[in-house]
Amino acid sequence: MDHRKKIVSTVLIGAVVILYFVLYASFALFIPEVPAAIKIFFGVIGIGMAGGMIKVIMDRIEEIRKGENDDLSNY
């Protein structure tokens, strides 16, 4: 598997996970019976996790470009 395929698969899987976190955050904001503080709390958690996933994707793409096929071998 060449580098492009690994990068594309990383981005696609990451995009699905980011979409899940964004939908989670937006769903939490649109429940009418929940107090505003709880809506903000769950919204911040969802957006924060999406941001963390973006960081993980960027790190993994950098590892792929450096030629690291097995990132678990570092541990």
Secondary structure by P-SEA (a helix, b strand, c coil): ccaaaaaaaaaaaaaaaaaaaaaaaaaaaccccccaaaaaaaaaaaaaaaaaaaaaaaaaaaaaaaccccccccc
